[in-house]
Amino acid sequence: MKTSRMPRLTLPPQVINQDQVPLQQHRRLAMLRRPLNDDSLFLRAGVAAALVLLYAQPVTRIVRLAVDDVIDDRLGDPPSPLPKPVADLMRTYLLYCHHLPYASSRSSQWLFPGRQPGQPMNPVSLQVHLRKIGVPPQRGRASAIRQLILQASAPVIAKALGYHDKTTTRLVTEVGGTWSRYAPGDHTR
């Protein structure tokens, strides 16, 4: 540009994508209360919203959950405890999902069965359901993981939720967590 061999360039202003900005904690908890208290919402969307907002699970992982991943009041491997209201919602959904209108859901192993026999629900379809009830999946997940790593050490959260420990460690430094000096191991000695 200085030698006039190239025209002057103007860069557009940087636009912050609102889908990537985490929700504030009070807003995330208000979104979580809605599927637990509002019986007019679809159960499928309510259960998915609880998993996104409570356990910071991506929609692509949620649709791959099997019915066998729900054991009593626990979910996944390693089993994470489900709080009572979420466990009640999950039990209701498990009874409901065998009565979905399409035949593939009656014998499906998937927690969120798709319309095609033997296939899970399309993640994009589940994202649409979540947005209809007012839950932005990416923002909800980002705020949930940030809140969780403020409450426990990054390696513990990474193992419990299926994240890479480098991801949770990076997030701890971003949010200003104090778990960086956490000494893992047996402290009873």
Secondary structure, DSSP 8 states (H G I E B T S, - for coil): -TTSSS-----------TTTS---HHHHHHHHHHHHH-TTS-HHHHHHHHHHHHH---HHHHTT-BGGGEETTEETTTTEE--HHHHHHHHHHHHHHTT-SSGGGTT--BSSB-SSTT-B--HHHHHHHHHHTT--HHHHHHHHHHHHHHHS-HHHHHHHHT--HHHHHHHHHHHT-SGGG---S----
